Amino acid sequence: MVDNCCAPGCTNKRGKKKGTSFYRIPKDAERRAKWISAIKRARSTQNKTERWDPPAVGFRLCSDHFISGRKSDNPLSPDFVPTIFNYVPSPEKKKRKMRLEVFNRRQKAKLQKMEQTKLSAKAIPPRASTDCPQDGNKDPTADQTPTTDPLMESTHEEPGNDVQPVLHDDDPVTPTCSTETCGKSVQSLEQECQALRTENMLLKEKMNRATLNEMSLHNNDKRVNSLTGLSTYSILMTIFHIVAPFLKLKSGLTCFQQYMLTLMKLRMNLSFEFLAFYFGIDSTTVSKLFKHCISVMHCRLVPSLVLWPDREYLRTSLPYAFRNSSFEKTVCIIDCFEIFQEKPSRLLASAQCYSSYKSHHTMKYLIAICPQGSICFISTGWGGRTSDKFITEQSNFLSNLLPGDIVLADRGFLVKESIQKCQAELKIPAFTRGKKQLDPVDLENTRCLASLRIHIERVIGVLRQKYTVLQSTVPISFTGIDRENDVTYLDKIVSVCCALTNVSESVVPFQ
């Protein structure tokens, strides 16, 4: 038998304080997650970051961590989850006690109103003693005396506890009556009870459909696509199983809810205030959860989904449009795209981020796609003033090239010499160079090159369309550098969006 309380800082033991009860951690998954999140216990002193997952037996929580001094099985009660701990400030504890008092008053008022409604609607007129054989020796007026309800008695005796009508097998049962009036009354009550059960079941089903969980999205690919940008439910759950072990249970949200919160932010660019209202938490907490989940997805998804392809794979699965003697050695198509951001407060940063092409403060990224249409490289963010040539040379892009590779780009990428140092070749549309028109051979090559280079424009369009956070003006807080990974949160967002786009169907036709 466990004798100690598992809450950090609590020294209660069995038998130390009279009247203290000890409760097991619930087995219900949702309630268990809420209890573990409220307890805030680390797995060990050496590993304080990994979440605590207690076994089925061996841990107990004492009753001092509940407002009323005992747990409640009513999901609407504040004592459904423990809330009194050492880390909770005293003013917050007083507020929670006031909430419990309000809850108890409302429960009592509801019960009293139900009793009054039943007595007024189902009142039975006084009967003579001959109507009921078992009441022959009683005073006829005795039936009019209201009996004391044991539920109401317990309510008045324990004003600090939840009002929960519970019937036991050993409760006294009122003697049955065989009169026609009593039979109709019992039948009416049974019908009303059955109607309430049916209504309760329908309301539970409706709540499950409205709640954002795994069951509400099961076999509903259309809803999954509209909320997350992923094509099917199976892809959604596959990615979730990859990142779930590294998410933390915080603020009462499950790992799946944190995962969906992040995807909905990327997909629809919902404000943190709206997400806080939708999930019932604070906007500051939403921001922290989003950044933590983005960091996990950046570490777990990007290295395995945004890959530089192997040359043999490229040759064997080359799309039909690239099977031309001039482009069969194409390894990638490169381009840059820009994302609007808020104006930095520092003058130097403001000057570096201002893009004369967009007439706005932006962050610029170099992106590369392989001939199959998947994103194989994404650089870190640079100020909008930075040239395409500088980003190409300073990023890690050139280190991926092998001798004999062909890179397709637009006219603005004047990096022919840099690529030639890697013994690769850069193909861009031909310049007129003072001529009135291009040579027929150059014109045909330029047309063929343009028909192939357009695929990267389509990929960038799909990337922005799927995840509208890249279309808006991102807050300046997203450009802050995460010290653990030495990249900005905006870089993580862009990389994760590219990784999620790669699990979608390619825009380049194979035939």
Secondary structure, DSSP 8 states (H G I E B T S, - for coil): ---BB-STT---BTTTSTT--EEE--SSHHHHHHHHHHH--BS-SS--SSB----SSS-EEEGGGSTTSS----TTSGGGS----TTS-HHHHHHHHHHHHHHHHHHHHHHHHHHHHHHHHS------TTTSGGGTTS-GGGGGS----HHHHHHHH-TTS-------TTS-------SHHHHHHHHHHHHHHHHHHHHHHHHHHHHHHHS-SHHHHTT-HHHHHHHHS-S-HHHHHHHHHHHGGG---BTTB-HHHHHHHHHHHHHH---HHHHHHHHTS-HHHHHHHHHHHHHHHHHHTHHHHS----HHHHHHT--GGG-STTTTTEEEEEEEEEEEB---SSHHHHHHHEETTTTEEEEEEEEEE-TTS-EEEE---EETTS-HHHHHHHSSSGGG--TT-EEE--TT---HHHHHHTT-EEE-----TT-SS--HHHHHHHHHHHHHHHHHHHHHHHHHHH-GGGTS-B-GGGGSEETTTTEEHHHHHHHHHHHHHHTS--SS---
